[in-house]
Amino acid sequence: MVFVVSVVWCIHAVYVSPVNSAASTLKQTTQVQARNKLLESTLQSEMHNTGNASTLNSSTKSELFQLTGALRPGQSQPIPDAKDVQDIPVFDVSFYNERGNLISGWLAISSPHAPVIILTHGTPGDRVDMVKRAAFLFKHGYTVLLFDFQSYGKSQGVMSTLGMVESGDILAAIAFLHSYPDTIDSKIGVLGLSMGATASVLAAARSTDISALVAESCPVDATRVPGDVPNDQVRDADRQLVEEVYGVDITLARPIDVVNKLSGRTAIFFINGDKDYQTPLDGMYALYNTAGSPKQSWVVNGAGHAQSFSLDPTEYETRVDQFFDAYLG
């Protein structure tokens, strides 16, 4: 395969200064624009000599590329400069994930050593989608970290993996926080939305550093979400392409299989709308019943997918703050 990712395990922080921020932004924007071209070129080149992928002809590769468009989100909306974010006093930070991709984000310090909430977005999306939630958490005394998952927003990366590689982005964020002076010994919580919830559950299954997790509109199986993965043909194409590019099996992006690993170490709070047809309510109940204690849930009447906060922001703020206060306070 022509495209090679070197796994370096050199997670560290890169503090973006005013001097180099413009150059960094230009470089990252150029990289976002080049992703699809790079990936399309890769798919037309010789693939790994494994499985059925190595026997694909050019026509099949082209069809595969068309089917998997949802895995290439790019920058879905303009991401403002940190100084222009009005709801919360953020500043730019960046860090490398375990695959060597530079992850771009914002940090807002409430006070030194305060508990930190990492906010993780869905797909398509980026850190901007989480600003309103971050603002009320900051108001309640939490330091907040928002970032773009690999391949989203201004972060480096080729394509989405529906939570698999993105779970490693969360672990890299935790490593960054443990290296940053004001958060080096802070307790850590995560608020994940949709795909961000998938990645957060997968990350919490791998790490004991997450004390509390809000999983909002969390899929049971990230590869069986209507809209993102509408049918088995797309599911198989997604699986095949991600395996070729990243060497991971996205059909393992199943929070239902790992959520029980959080028992006794990570409190989890499931939030779901009763009008959510992408991650239906019966899925939340299945996750809740599989999870161990401590756990809680909240069904938001009338809310569709990822709409719980926008539909009832006051109650959402109260419940989420009380949850994090109980386990991070």
GUNU-159782 format. One record per residue (C-alpha): residue number from 0; x, y, z; residue in one letter. Coordinates in nm, 2 decimals, decimal comma. Layout:
SITE   pos     east    north       up   code
SITE   NUM        X        Y        Z      A
...
% end
This chain:
SITE   pos     east    north       up   code
SITE     0     0,00     0,00     0,00      M
SITE     1     0,14     0,34    -0,09      V
SITE     2    -0,01     0,53     0,21      F
SITE     3     0,18     0,43     0,53      V
SITE     4     0,11     0,56     0,88      V
SITE     5     0,40     0,53     1,13      S
SITE     6     0,28     0,45     1,48      V
SITE     7     0,51     0,65     1,70      V
SITE     8     0,36     0,66     2,05      W
SITE     9     0,52     1,01     2,11      C
SITE    10     0,22     1,18     2,26      I
SITE    11     0,30     1,54     2,37      H
SITE    12     0,16     1,89     2,37      A
SITE    13     0,23     2,15     2,11      V
SITE    14     0,14     2,50     2,24      Y
SITE    15     0,03     2,72     1,95      V
SITE    16     0,18     3,07     1,99      S
SITE    17     0,05     3,38     1,82      P
SITE    18     0,37     3,39     1,60      V
SITE    19     0,31     3,05     1,44      N
SITE    20    -0,07     3,02     1,46      S
SITE    21    -0,13     3,16     1,11      A
SITE    22     0,12     2,94     0,95      A
SITE    23    -0,01     2,64     1,14      S
SITE    24    -0,37     2,72     1,04      T
SITE    25    -0,27     2,75     0,67      L
SITE    26    -0,08     2,42     0,69      K
SITE    27    -0,38     2,24     0,85      Q
SITE    28    -0,63     2,39     0,61      T
SITE    29    -0,42     2,28     0,31      T
SITE    30    -0,40     1,93     0,47      Q
SITE    31    -0,78     1,91     0,50      V
SITE    32    -0,82     2,00     0,13      Q
SITE    33    -0,56     1,74     0,03      A
SITE    34    -0,72     1,45     0,23      R
SITE    35    -0,97     1,33    -0,03      N
SITE    36    -0,72     1,36    -0,31      K
SITE    37    -0,46     1,16    -0,12      L
SITE    38    -0,72     0,90    -0,02      L
SITE    39    -0,85     0,86    -0,38      E
SITE    40    -0,50     0,83    -0,51      S
SITE    41    -0,43     0,57    -0,24      T
SITE    42    -0,73     0,36    -0,34      L
SITE    43    -0,62     0,36    -0,70      Q
SITE    44    -0,28     0,23    -0,60      S
SITE    45    -0,18    -0,12    -0,49      E
SITE    46    -0,34    -0,21    -0,16      M
SITE    47    -0,23    -0,45     0,11      H
SITE    48    -0,18    -0,81     0,00      N
SITE    49    -0,44    -0,92     0,25      T
SITE    50    -0,80    -1,04     0,22      G
SITE    51    -1,02    -0,95    -0,08      N
SITE    52    -0,89    -0,59    -0,10      A
SITE    53    -0,58    -0,68    -0,29      S
SITE    54    -0,79    -0,82    -0,57      T
SITE    55    -1,01    -0,52    -0,62      L
SITE    56    -1,01    -0,37    -0,97      N
SITE    57    -1,02     0,00    -1,05      S
SITE    58    -1,39     0,01    -1,10      S
SITE    59    -1,45    -0,16    -0,76      T
SITE    60    -1,21     0,08    -0,59      K
SITE    61    -1,39     0,38    -0,74      S
SITE    62    -1,73     0,24    -0,62      E
SITE    63    -1,58     0,18    -0,27      L
SITE    64    -1,46     0,54    -0,26      F
SITE    65    -1,81     0,67    -0,35      Q
SITE    66    -1,99     0,45    -0,09      L
SITE    67    -1,77     0,56     0,19      T
SITE    68    -1,82     0,94     0,16      G
SITE    69    -1,94     0,97     0,52      A
SITE    70    -1,60     0,87     0,64      L
SITE    71    -1,44     1,18     0,50      R
SITE    72    -1,60     1,46     0,69      P
SITE    73    -1,34     1,73     0,64      G
SITE    74    -1,41     2,07     0,79      Q
SITE    75    -1,79     2,10     0,82      S
SITE    76    -1,80     2,46     0,93      Q
SITE    77    -1,56     2,75     0,98      P
SITE    78    -1,36     2,71     1,30      I
SITE    79    -1,30     3,06     1,46      P
SITE    80    -0,98     3,18     1,61      D
SITE    81    -0,97     3,12     1,98      A
SITE    82    -0,99     3,49     2,05      K
SITE    83    -1,32     3,51     1,87      D
SITE    84    -1,50     3,24     2,07      V
SITE    85    -1,74     3,45     2,27      Q
SITE    86    -1,89     3,20     2,51      D
SITE    87    -1,57     3,09     2,68      I
SITE    88    -1,21     3,21     2,72      P
SITE    89    -1,03     2,94     2,53      V
SITE    90    -0,68     2,93     2,39      F
SITE    91    -0,53     2,70     2,12      D
SITE    92    -0,36     2,38     2,21      V
SITE    93    -0,26     2,08     2,01      S
SITE    94    -0,12     1,73     2,08      F
SITE    95    -0,03     1,42     1,89      Y
SITE    96    -0,24     1,11     1,89      N
SITE    97    -0,10     0,76     1,90      E
SITE    98    -0,07     0,75     1,52      R
SITE    99     0,13     1,07     1,50      G
SITE   100    -0,16     1,30     1,38      N
SITE   101    -0,16     1,65     1,52      L
SITE   102    -0,49     1,71     1,70      I
SITE   103    -0,61     2,06     1,72      S
SITE   104    -0,82     2,19     2,01      G
SITE   105    -0,91     2,46     2,26      W
SITE   106    -0,85     2,46     2,64      L
SITE   107    -1,01     2,69     2,90      A
SITE   108    -0,87     2,68     3,25      I
SITE   109    -1,13     2,75     3,52      S
SITE   110    -0,87     2,74     3,80      S
SITE   111    -0,54     2,54     3,85      P
SITE   112    -0,61     2,17     3,93      H
SITE   113    -0,99     2,20     3,88      A
SITE   114    -1,16     1,89     3,74      P
SITE   115    -1,14     1,88     3,36      V
SITE   116    -1,42     1,78     3,12      I
SITE   117    -1,32     1,67     2,77      I
SITE   118    -1,60     1,73     2,52      L
SITE   119    -1,61     1,51     2,21      T
SITE   120    -1,82     1,58     1,90      H
SITE   121    -2,02     1,37     1,66      G
SITE   122    -2,01     1,32     1,29      T
SITE   123    -2,02     1,52     1,08      P
SITE   124    -1,90     1,79     1,33      G
SITE   125    -1,61     1,94     1,52      D
SITE   126    -1,53     2,12     1,84      R
SITE   127    -1,76     2,42     1,76      V
SITE   128    -2,06     2,19     1,82      D
SITE   129    -1,96     2,15     2,18      M
SITE   130    -1,89     2,51     2,27      V
SITE   131    -2,23     2,58     2,44      K
SITE   132    -2,20     2,27     2,66      R
SITE   133    -1,85     2,36     2,74      A
SITE   134    -1,96     2,71     2,84      A
SITE   135    -2,20     2,60     3,11      F
SITE   136    -1,95     2,35     3,24      L
SITE   137    -1,68     2,63     3,26      F
SITE   138    -1,94     2,84     3,44      K
SITE   139    -1,97     2,57     3,71      H
SITE   140    -1,60     2,56     3,77      G
SITE   141    -1,47     2,30     3,54      Y
SITE   142    -1,17     2,33     3,31      T
SITE   143    -1,28     2,22     2,96      V
SITE   144    -1,09     2,08     2,66      L
SITE   145    -1,26     2,07     2,32      L
SITE   146    -1,08     1,93     2,02      F
SITE   147    -1,14     1,81     1,66      D
SITE   148    -1,11     1,43     1,62      F
SITE   149    -0,85     1,31     1,37      Q
SITE   150    -0,96     1,39     1,01      S
SITE   151    -1,22     1,64     1,14      Y
SITE   152    -1,20     2,02     1,16      G
SITE   153    -0,84     2,14     1,17      K
SITE   154    -0,69     1,81     1,30      S
SITE   155    -0,47     1,59     1,08      Q
SITE   156    -0,59     1,25     0,96      G
SITE   157    -0,73     1,09     0,65      V
SITE   158    -1,07     0,96     0,74      M
SITE   159    -1,32     0,89     1,02      S
SITE   160    -1,32     0,55     1,18      T
SITE   161    -1,66     0,60     1,36      L
SITE   162    -1,49     0,60     1,71      G
SITE   163    -1,21     0,34     1,68      M
SITE   164    -0,91     0,56     1,62      V
SITE   165    -1,09     0,85     1,77      E
SITE   166    -1,09     0,67     2,11      S
SITE   167    -0,71     0,70     2,09      G
SITE   168    -0,75     1,08     2,04      D
SITE   169    -0,92     1,09     2,38      I
SITE   170    -0,64     0,89     2,54      L
SITE   171    -0,39     1,14     2,38      A
SITE   172    -0,60     1,43     2,52      A
SITE   173    -0,57     1,27     2,87      I
SITE   174    -0,19     1,23     2,83      A
SITE   175    -0,18     1,60     2,72      F
SITE   176    -0,38     1,71     3,03      L
SITE   177    -0,15     1,50     3,26      H
SITE   178     0,15     1,69     3,11      S
SITE   179     0,00     2,04     3,14      Y
SITE   180     0,09     2,22     3,46      P
SITE   181    -0,26     2,34     3,55      D
SITE   182    -0,42     2,00     3,49      T
SITE   183    -0,15     1,76     3,57      I
SITE   184    -0,33     1,61     3,87      D
SITE   185    -0,69     1,70     3,78      S
SITE   186    -0,97     1,45     3,78      K
SITE   187    -1,11     1,39     3,43      I
SITE   188    -1,46     1,35     3,30      G
SITE   189    -1,58     1,32     2,94      V
SITE   190    -1,90     1,44     2,77      L
SITE   191    -1,94     1,26     2,44      G
SITE   192    -2,20     1,32     2,17      L
SITE   193    -2,30     1,05     1,92      S
SITE   194    -1,98     0,93     1,76      M
SITE   195    -1,80     1,11     2,04      G
SITE   196    -2,00     0,90     2,29      A
SITE   197    -1,88     0,58     2,11      T
SITE   198    -1,52     0,70     2,12      A
SITE   199    -1,56     0,80     2,48      S
SITE   200    -1,69     0,46     2,59      V
SITE   201    -1,42     0,28     2,40      L
SITE   202    -1,16     0,51     2,56      A
SITE   203    -1,29     0,45     2,91      A
SITE   204    -1,28     0,08     2,85      A
SITE   205    -0,90     0,12     2,79      R
SITE   206    -0,82     0,38     3,06      S
SITE   207    -0,88     0,41     3,43      T
SITE   208    -0,83     0,79     3,41      D
SITE   209    -1,19     0,88     3,32      I
SITE   210    -1,38     0,91     3,64      S
SITE   211    -1,72     1,01     3,49      A
SITE   212    -1,87     0,99     3,14      L
SITE   213    -2,18     1,15     2,99      V
SITE   214    -2,28     0,94     2,68      A
SITE   215    -2,54     1,14     2,48      E
SITE   216    -2,71     0,97     2,19      S
SITE   217    -2,47     0,68     2,21      C
SITE   218    -2,49     0,41     1,95      P
SITE   219    -2,50     0,04     2,04      V
SITE   220    -2,30    -0,03     1,73      D
SITE   221    -2,15     0,27     1,54      A
SITE   222    -2,16     0,09     1,21      T
SITE   223    -2,53     0,04     1,23      R
SITE   224    -2,65     0,40     1,26      V
SITE   225    -2,91     0,51     1,00      P
SITE   226    -2,78     0,81     0,82      G
SITE   227    -2,41     0,75     0,89      D
SITE   228    -2,42     0,39     0,77      V
SITE   229    -2,75     0,34     0,59      P
SITE   230    -2,71    -0,02     0,48      N
SITE   231    -2,50    -0,33     0,48      D
SITE   232    -2,33    -0,24     0,15      Q
SITE   233    -2,20     0,08     0,29      V
SITE   234    -2,11    -0,09     0,62      R
SITE   235    -1,89    -0,34     0,44      D
SITE   236    -1,74    -0,07     0,22      A
SITE   237    -1,66     0,14     0,53      D
SITE   238    -1,51    -0,17     0,71      R
SITE   239    -1,29    -0,26     0,41      Q
SITE   240    -1,16     0,10     0,35      L
SITE   241    -1,08     0,17     0,71      V
SITE   242    -0,90    -0,16     0,74      E
SITE   243    -0,69    -0,08     0,44      E
SITE   244    -0,60     0,27     0,55      V
SITE   245    -0,58     0,23     0,93      Y
SITE   246    -0,56    -0,14     0,99      G
SITE   247    -0,85    -0,14     1,23      V
SITE   248    -1,19    -0,31     1,22      D
SITE   249    -1,46    -0,05     1,26      I
SITE   250    -1,72    -0,33     1,32      T
SITE   251    -1,56    -0,34     1,67      L
SITE   252    -1,69     0,01     1,74      A
SITE   253    -1,96    -0,13     1,96      R
SITE   254    -2,00     0,04     2,30      P
SITE   255    -2,24    -0,24     2,40      I
SITE   256    -1,95    -0,49     2,40      D
SITE   257    -1,72    -0,29     2,63      V
SITE   258    -1,94    -0,07     2,85      V
SITE   259    -1,94    -0,33     3,13      N
SITE   260    -1,57    -0,27     3,17      K
SITE   261    -1,64     0,07     3,32      L
SITE   262    -1,81    -0,09     3,62      S
SITE   263    -1,68     0,03     3,95      G
SITE   264    -1,43     0,28     3,81      R
SITE   265    -1,61     0,51     3,57      T
SITE   266    -1,96     0,65     3,64      A
SITE   267    -2,17     0,67     3,33      I
SITE   268    -2,47     0,89     3,25      F
SITE   269    -2,68     0,80     2,94      F
SITE   270    -2,88     1,07     2,78      I
SITE   271    -3,12     1,00     2,49      N
SITE   272    -3,42     1,16     2,32      G
SITE   273    -3,74     0,96     2,28      D
SITE   274    -3,76     1,08     1,92      K
SITE   275    -3,41     0,98     1,83      D
SITE   276    -3,43     0,75     1,53      Y
SITE   277    -3,05     0,73     1,47      Q
SITE   278    -2,97     0,60     1,82      T
SITE   279    -3,31     0,48     1,93      P
SITE   280    -3,42     0,46     2,29      L
SITE   281    -3,41     0,08     2,31      D
SITE   282    -3,04     0,11     2,24      G
SITE   283    -2,99     0,34     2,54      M
SITE   284    -3,18     0,09     2,76      Y
SITE   285    -2,96    -0,19     2,63      A
SITE   286    -2,64     0,00     2,71      L
SITE   287    -2,78     0,10     3,05      Y
SITE   288    -2,87    -0,26     3,14      N
SITE   289    -2,53    -0,39     3,03      T
SITE   290    -2,33    -0,12     3,22      A
SITE   291    -2,23    -0,17     3,58      G
SITE   292    -2,27     0,08     3,86      S
SITE   293    -2,25     0,37     3,91      P
SITE   294    -2,48     0,46     3,63      K
SITE   295    -2,79     0,67     3,55      Q
SITE   296    -3,00     0,77     3,26      S
SITE   297    -3,23     1,05     3,14      W
SITE   298    -3,49     1,03     2,86      V
SITE   299    -3,56     1,37     2,71      V
SITE   300    -3,91     1,39     2,58      N
SITE   301    -3,94     1,51     2,22      G
SITE   302    -3,57     1,52     2,15      A
SITE   303    -3,43     1,38     1,83      G
SITE   304    -3,07     1,27     1,77      H
SITE   305    -2,82     1,48     1,97      A
SITE   306    -3,10     1,74     2,05      Q
SITE   307    -3,13     1,69     2,42      S
SITE   308    -2,93     2,00     2,51      F
SITE   309    -3,09     2,23     2,26      S
SITE   310    -3,44     2,12     2,35      L
SITE   311    -3,41     2,15     2,73      D
SITE   312    -3,08     2,34     2,81      P
SITE   313    -3,18     2,43     3,17      T
SITE   314    -3,26     2,08     3,28      E
SITE   315    -2,96     1,94     3,08      Y
SITE   316    -2,72     2,18     3,25      E
SITE   317    -2,86     2,09     3,60      T
SITE   318    -2,85     1,72     3,55      R
SITE   319    -2,50     1,71     3,39      V
SITE   320    -2,35     1,95     3,65      D
SITE   321    -2,49     1,74     3,93      Q
SITE   322    -2,36     1,42     3,78      F
SITE   323    -2,01     1,56     3,73      F
SITE   324    -2,01     1,72     4,07      D
SITE   325    -2,10     1,39     4,23      A
SITE   326    -1,80     1,20     4,08      Y
SITE   327    -1,54     1,47     4,02      L
SITE   328    -1,61     1,72     4,30      G
% end
